[in-house]
Amino acid sequence: MIPSRPLFWHIEPVWLFYVMAATASAVFAYGTLRRLFVWAGGVRNGTPFFSRESMKRVFLDGILGRRMLKEDVAAGMMHLLIFWGFLGLFAGTLLLGIHDYLFRFLDGTVYLVYSIFLETAGMMLLTGLFWALVRRYVQRVPRLERRADDLIVPVWLVLVVLSGFLTEGVRLAIQQPSWEGWSFAGLRVAALFPSSGSLVSFYPVSWWLHAILSLAFIASIPYFKLFHILTAPVHLYVSPCRPVFIPADEKGPEHHYLFHDFIAFDACTRCGRCVEACPATGAGEPFSPRDFLRWARPSPSVFPLALSVPEGERDSCGDSLMWHCTTCGACLEVCPIYISTPDAVRRARAAAVEDGTQVPTLLVDTLEKLYKYNNPWEASKKNRNRWAREMGVTDFTKTKKADGICYFVGCTTSIETRAQGLARAFSRILGHAGIPFGTLGKKEPCCGDIAFRAGEDGLFEEQAEACLDLFSRYGVEEVVTSSPHCFHTFRNEYPAFCRLSGRPPTGISVFHYTQILERLVKTGAIRFKKPLGLTVTYHDPCYLGRHNGVFDAPREVIRSIPGVSLVEMLHHREKSLCCGGGGGRMWQEEFDSDPKMSEVRIREAAATSAQVVITACPLCLIMLEDARKTSGLEDSLRVMDLNEFVAMALDLADENKEEI
């Protein structure tokens, strides 16, 4: 007998199976279409849908699980067993349908290979599912939830696989073919039945049980979080294409969310990696990216199960908690499918700002100052350029032409007393290196970062227009910023703003000062001679490191200084902990948490036994300086900006310099 498998062996009535299959398909299609209609509501004109980077992500991160294995090898292997096992069984079912309805090819040797392929896929899936249940309910991995669907879905799938092996084993026990060894799992099940006499009547029972479990499972996919098996690859595909800015007059009706936000809500598996990485959650604040995504997710009434948020739970992650997010990007860094919770948070804030509800009072006052006085700090414009006038720094608005680098000082660095030390030190370094530069004086506007992070998009557009017009008026071609937030806004938000608002590209080269310092060191424009004999650690600002990938420049500068030993904190580079000042939190009421994010970070710095913690952001400088005082580390640790440290190493005079 040629090895093969009959499709409906001893199964009657066959028409009933087709009715069940059609019903399951209709239920599946209905649920899926409901979600697709929601996605379509977020599509905007000009939304890009293709890129090679998208295809690369789907293959490397979706099919090969690169990102899952990178962050958690055990969880990654478990998921790959489930994914490849499920995919293998699905492919096997399709091949069987092609064999029976289009053309026959699963006979002989091909069938034997097909059999061992299906057996292997089934065992992979079963192993992965049991592993998942052990991790969640035996090991009780802290980041994993234990909701009803977290148990229902894997147990249901286990029953599907076991019923399939049972049906295969019963058939082999009855037929006893010579090639039964190729079905190694089914053969073990067949060995459990010593007699095949009564199995002929039992076989249809097991077959129908497997069919009902399988078809019902397929029908339920859009109604459980298992829907991510379809949406996760889609999100991997669209995530590189997501726009960072949408003009204020093109907002969607649903909380300003865009199509990739809706896909992200459906694609999230609630794995909890973002919860582990979130600095707000780590500091004990009542916020987590996972809960925000579930709260923000629009859920039509057709989804009464796991996809909707019960009314009683909405208050636990309510509107006001979106303001806890620092937009640091730590959640995006660890998410296996690149879900950017900060993007969704920002759009939820935009809806709140537009409605005038749930916006922190201090932040409202800050935005009003920004609108009236071009800065979020004080109700005045006159102090913005005082430090530069005192130092004799060139004002390009007086010379009418930017002859050299335009130093965009930024609001915080211009106005906040502690942060001004950064600007003074950088100006002395540029002067020492003979680099021509100047500022925009008191005409320098805010870059709009605080408005953008707070969701006040109309104000952001006004600030962007003002900045770009000023750059154009004075012929600015190269800009260097003090703040990573200004750097990120110029580098990422402005190009999108220009593209979507119809403005021509800026044509401006944008740098953060750490990149300029690295250039000066490499070209020999500045040379360090005196060994300092210090041990230091470096704090990566979120908007310089994670958001823009500038990790090496500041470290290269530090390492070039003789007598300086750089030691890394436990969390550094991509895994750096946020100081708590980003996302507009610097201009909000202080959140009640103990310890605060900045205190967690400063204690981690102190644990390295370093004498100095160096950073490269005015907000981080302020937050860590305050945390040093509240943590009782004033005598053992000093907080410095990289410019201040370099100026000290060059022995450039500073009347405010402290001794270490």
N, C-alpha and C positions, 0 to 999 in steps of 0.2 A: 504493500500500500504506500502510495506517495504521501509524504508528510504534508498535512494541510489541516485547516480548521473549518467545519461547517458553521455558518452564521447563526441559524435558528434551529439547532439540533434539539429535537424533542420539545420545541417551544410552540405552544398554541394558546390563544389566537395571536398571530403575528400582527394583525391590524391594531391590536390594543397597544402594542409597543410604539407603533408609529403615532398613534393619538397622543400617548404620553410624551413622546419626544417632541412633537409639534407644540404641545402645551408648555413644556419646559422651555423650549426655544422662544415662544411668544412672551412668557414671563420674563425671561432673561433680556430679550430685546426691548421690552417695555421699560424695564428698570434702567437699562443702558441708555436708551434714547432720552429718558428724563434727565439723566446727568449731562448728556451731550447738549441738550437745549440750554442748560445752565451755563455750560462752558461757552456756548455761542454768544451768550449775553455779554461776555467779557471781551469779545474780539473787537479790536479797533482797526481803523483804516491804516494800512501800511504795516500791519503786524507781520513780521517775517516768519516763515514756516519752514525754511530749509537752510541747512548749513552742514558742511562736512563735520564740523565739530559735534553737531547733534548726533550724527550717525556714529561717530567714534565713541561718544558717551554711552549710547545705547548698547554698543557691543562690549566695551570694556567694563562699564559699571553695571549694566543690566544683565548681560549674558554671562560674563566672566566674573562678576561680583568683585571687581577690583577694590572698590571703596569699602565694601563690607568687610573684606578680609584685612584691609589696612587698619581699620579702627578696632575690630574685635574678631580675631581669627576663629574662635569657637563659634560665635554667632554667625560668622560668614560661612563657615563650613556647613553648619546646620541648615542655613537658608539655601545654600547651593544644592544640598541633597534634596530638599523639598522642591526647589525650583526645577532642577534637572529631572528629578523623578516625575513630577507632575507633567512637565513638558514632554517627557518620553512617553508616558501613558497616553497623553492627548494625541501625540503624533502617531502612536500605534493604533489608536481608534480611527484616526483619519485614514491611515493606510488600509485598515481592514474594510472601511467603507468603500474606498477606491477599488479594492480587490473584488468586492461583491457586486458593486453597481456599475463600474466602468470597464475595467479589464482585469483579468486574473493574472496575478504574478506571485502571490504568496503560496507557492507550492515547492515541494522538494527542499533543496538546500536553503533557498531564500526563506522558506517558512521556518526552518530550524534557527537561522540567524535571527529572524524576527522574534521567535519565541524567547530566546535567551536575552534579547534586547528588552522585551517587555518584562521579563522576570527581574532583570537587573534594575530597570526603572522603578518597578514596584517596590523592591527591597530598599532602594535609595530613598524613595518617598516615605516608606514606613519608618526607616531609621531616623530620617530627619524629623518626622512628626513626633516620635517618642522622645527624641533628644529635646525638641521644643517644649514638650510637656514637662520633662524633667527639669529643664532650666527654669521654667515658670513656676512650677508647683512643688518641686522637691528642693532644688537649690535656692529657689525664690530669689533670683537675681533682682536686686533692689530697683533697677530702672524699669522693670517689666510690670505692667498692670495685670490684674486678675479679674477682668470683667467677664460677663456671661459669654460674649462672643469669642473671647480669648480661649475659652474651653470648648464651646460648641463647634467651632470651625475645625480645629485639629482632630477632635474625637470623631466628628462626622466623616472627615477624610480618611481617618484610620479605618472606620467601618467600611468605607467604600473599597479600600485596598484589601482588607481582610476578606470581605465578601467576594471580591474578584479572585483571590487566591483559593477560597473555598470552592467556588464554582469551577475553577480550573482543576483543582484536586479531585473533585467528584467526577468530572469528565474523564480524567486520566485513569481513575480507579475503575471506571466502567469500560473504557475502550482498551486500556492497557497496551498502548502502541509501543513499538520497538524504539521509537525515538523519544520516549517520555523523559529521558535524562536531560534533554535540552531544556525542559521546563523544570529547573531544579527546585524552585520554591513550590510549585504545584505538586511535584513528585513527593515532597515531604508531607504535604497535606494529604495526598492520596494514601500514603502509608498509614494514616490514622484510621482508614476504613478497611478492616480485614476482609469484608465480603462485599461484593459488588451487586449482589442480588437485589437488595432493596434500594439501591442508589439511583436506579433509573427513574423512579417516581420522585426521589428527593431532588434530583438535578434541576427540574423546572422551578422548584421552590427557591433554591439558592440563586438560580439565574435571575428570576424576577426580583428577588431581594436586592441583588447587585444592581439591576437595572433601575429600580425605584430609587435606591440610595444615590446612584450616580446622576440620574436625571434631575432629581430634586436638588441635589447639590449644585448642578449647573444653573438651575433656575434661580437659586438663592444668591449667586455670586454678587449681583449688583446691590444687594441689600445688606451685605456684611462688609467688614473691612477687607475681606479677601478680594474685593473689587480692585485692590491695588495691583493684582497680577496683570490687569489690563492698563490701569492708569499710570503705574510707575514707569513703564517704558515710554509712555507718551510724555510724562513729565521730564524724563531724562532727555527726550528729544527736543522739547520746547524750552528747557531751562536756559541754555546759552542764548536764546533769542529774546529773553524777557526784556522789555523796555524798562529803563531806570527812571524815566520821566514821562508823564502824560500831561499835556496842557490842561489847565484848570477847566476849560470849556469843553473838554472831551471826556469827562468822567462818566462812568457807568452808573446805572440806577441802583446797583446793589452794593452799597458800602464802598464804592469806587474801585472794587476789585476788578482785576483783569482776567483774561482767559487762563493764564498760567497759574493764577492764584486758585481758581476753581479746580483746576486739575490737581494742584498740590493738595488741596483739602481732601480730595478723593484718594490721592496716592499715598498719603501718610499712613503708615502701618502702626503708628504709636509705639515704636520700638523703644523709645526713651533715651536714645543717645543724646538728643538735644537737651534733655532734662539734666543729664550728667554734666554737660558742658556749660549750661547756662549759668552765668555768674549771679544773676538775680535769685535763681532757685538755690544756688549754693550758699548764698548769704541768708537764706531763710525767708526771703520775700515771697508773698503769695502770687507768684507768677511762674509759669513754665511755658516754653514754646509749644509743647504738645497740647496743653490745655487751651492755649489761645487758638490754635488751628481748629480744634474741635468746636470751640465756642463760635468762631467766626464763620464756620462752614454753613452756607445756606442749605437747608434741608427741606425739600418739598414734602408734603404730607404723605407721599407714597413711601417714604422711608421711615417707618416707625421703629426700626430696630437700632442697630449699633451706629448708624450714620447720623442720627439726630441727637441733640443734647436735651435731656429731660429738663423740663421747666425749672425744677428745683435746683438743678446744677448750674444754671446760667449765672446766678449771682456769685458762685464760687470762683468764677473767672470772668467777672463782669467787665463792663466798659472801662471803668477807671483803671483796671490793672494793665491795660495796654501801655500806660505811661511808665511802667516799671522797666520796660525793655530798653536796654542801652544801645540797641542796634549794632552790637559789637561783631556779629557774624559768627560767633562760636558755634551756634546751632547749625548754620550752613556748612561750616567746616567739617562737621562729623556726620551730617545727614547722608545716608547712602544714595539718595536720589536727588540731592541738591535742592531741597525745599528751603526757600529763603523766607523764613518767618519775619525778619525785619522788614522786607518789602510789604508783606501783608499787614504788619503792624502799622507801618507808615500810612497805608491807604485807609486803614480803619481810623487812624487819627485824623486823616483828612476829612472823613465823613463827620467825625465828632466836631472838628473845628467849624465845618460848614453849618452843622446844626446848632452850634453854640452850646453843646452839652458835654458834660464829663471832662472838660478841659481844666487842668489845674489852675487855680487863681493866679499863682505867681507866674506861670507860663503865659497866661493871657496878658499880664502886665509887661512881660518881657517882649512879647510880640508887638505890643503897642509902642514900646520904646524903639524897637527895631524899625517900625514903620515911620515914626516921627523923627528919630535921631540917628538912624543908620547904625545903631549898635544895640546889643541886648543888655548892656550893663548899666548905663546911666542916662539920665535925661539931659544930655549935653553933647555937643559935637566938638567943643573947643579943646578938650584935653587929649584928643586922639593922637595928635602929632607932637605933643609937648616934649616927650623924651627925645624925639628925633631933632627937634629944633635945638635942644640943649646940647646935643652931640654934633650939630652942624651937618647932619645928613642931608644930601641933596634932595630937594623937592622937585620932582619932574613937572608938577603943575606950575611951577614958577619958571622953569627953563623952557616950557612949552614943547619939549621933546624928550623922550626917554632915551638917554644916551648911556646904555649899559643895562645891567639886570634890574628889573623892577622888583623890589622887595615888597611883597604884599604882606604887611605885618599882621593883619587880622585884628578883629575886635578885642579878643581876650588879651593878646600880647600887647596891644596898644594901650589898653586902659587898666587892666588889673595889675596892681603894683608888683606882686611877686613875679608875674609872667613877663613884665617889662625887662627883667634881667636877661631873659632870653634874647630879646631884640637888641639890647645894648651889646651883649657879648657877640652876637652874630655880626653886627655892624663893625665892631672892632676887628674881628677876624677878617672880614672882607677888606677893610682898610689896610690891615697888616699885609694881606696878600696882594694888594694893589689891584683889586678888582673894582672896576667902575660900577656903581649901583646907586639907586635912589628909591624913594618911596613916592606915593601919590599924596602925601601930606594929609591934611585934614579932609581932603576930598575923597579919600579912600572909603568906599562903601563897604558894607558887610557883604560877604560872598553869598549869603543866603542859606548857609548850611542849617542854621537853627530853624529857619522857617521851613525848610524842606523836611527835616527830621520830625518836626512837630505837625506836619501835614498841612501847613498854611501855604498851599501851592501858588495862590495868586500873589502873595507877598514874595515868595521865592522868585517868581517870574519877574517881578519888578526889580528885585536886587540883581538878578542875572543881567537884565537889560542895562541897568546902571553900570555894572562892572564892565560889561563888554563895550558899551559906548565909551567909557573912560579909557579903556585900553586902546580902542581905535583912535580916539582923539589925540592921545599923546604918543602914538606909534609904538606901543609896548609889544615886543616880540618874544621876550623871555621873562617868565615870572617865577620867582622862588617864594615859597610860603613858609611861615612859621608853623602853622597848624596843619596837621594831617587832615583835618576836616576841610579846610580851604583847599588843600592839595587834591583831595578826593572829589570835591565839588567841581573844581575847575577841570579836572582830568576826566571825570565820568559823567556828572550831571549836565555840565554845560554843552558838551558835544551833542547829547541827546536833546537838550533844550533847543539848540540851534537847528538840528535836523527836523524836529517836529513842529517848530514854530516858523520855519521857512527862512531863518537867518542863514547867512553864509557861514561856513566853518570858521572857528576862531583863528586858526593859523598861528596860535601862540604855543610855545614850548613851556610846559609847566614842570617845575621841580619842587621837591621838598628840600629843605635846607640840608638834611643829612646827605642827600645826593651831591649837593654842591661841595660840602665838606670832604666827601670821599674823593671828588674830582680834584680838589686842591691838594689833598694828601698824595694822590697818585701822580700828579704832575709836578710835585715838589714845590708848589707855590707856598705851602706852609711846611715847616720842618720842626720837629720836636727834638730838643736836645737834653733837657733836664729830666732825669728819671724821677717819677713821682713816688714810687714805692707804695702803691695802693692796690687794694683788692676791691673790684667793683662788680656790680651786676647790672644788667640792662633790662628795662621793662619795655616790651614791644607795645606801642600804642595800636589799638585795634584798627584804626583807619589808615595807618601807615603800613602795618604788617599784614593782617588777614585780608583787608579789603584791597590792598594795592601791591602786596608781595614785596615790600621793601623791608627785608630782614638783614641783609648782609652789609649794606652801606654803613649804618651806624656802628656795627660791630667791627668793620674794617678800620674805621676811624679810631675806635677805642684801642684796638690791638696795635695800631701804629704808634701809640704813645709809649715811650720806654718806661719800664718800671711799673706798668699797670697789668694786673692779672684780672682777666674777665672770667667770672664764674656764672653759670646759668642757673636760674631758678628752676624749680620743678616744672612749672608751666612756662614755656618760652616758645618763641617763634609762632607757628600756627596755633599752638595750644596755650598761648599767653592768656592770663586772666585779665578781664576788663577792670579798670580802676573805678568804674561806676559813674563817670562824668559824661559819657556820650549819650546820643539819642535825645538830647534836650534835657537830660536829668540835671545838668549843672544849674539850670534855671527853673527848677521845680522845688516844691517843699521837700525837705529831707524825709526820706522814707524810714519807717520804724523797723529797723532790723539790727540784730546783734549777732555777730559782728557785721559791720558794713563792708561792702565790696572792697573799698580802698584799704580797709584795715586787714582784710584777708590777704590782699596783695602785699602790703608792706611787711606783714609778718613772714610771708614767704620769702621776701627779699632779705629780711633779717636772718632767716634760717640758713642763708648761704655764708654767713659770717663776713659778708662784704662790709666795707666801711662807707661805700657810696652806692646809692641806687641811681642810675642814670636813665632818663627818659628823653623823648623827642617830641613832646606835645605839651602845649601850655595847659590844657585841661588836666592831663595826667600829672603834670608838675604840681598844680594846685591841690588836686585830690590826694596825691601821695604825701605832699607836705603836711596837709591837715591830718592825715592818718598817722603820720609819724608822731605828731604831738599827742593825739588821743590814745595812741598805743604805748606811750611811754618810752619811745625810742629816740628821743631827742639827743641823748648823750652818746649813743652807740652807732647811729646811722644818719647819714646826710643825704638829702634828695637834691639832685642837680639836673639841669637840662644839659644836653650834650654840648651845646654852644658854650655854656658856662664852664664845663669841664675842659673843653678844648682851649678856651681863653686862658684858663688857669694854667694849663700845660704850656702854653706859649708865653706865660708870664706877662700877659697884657693887663695893664692897670685897670682896677675896678675898685672904686671907692667903697662899694658895698660888699666886697669879698670877705667871706668868712675863712677862717683857718680850719683845716681838717686835722 
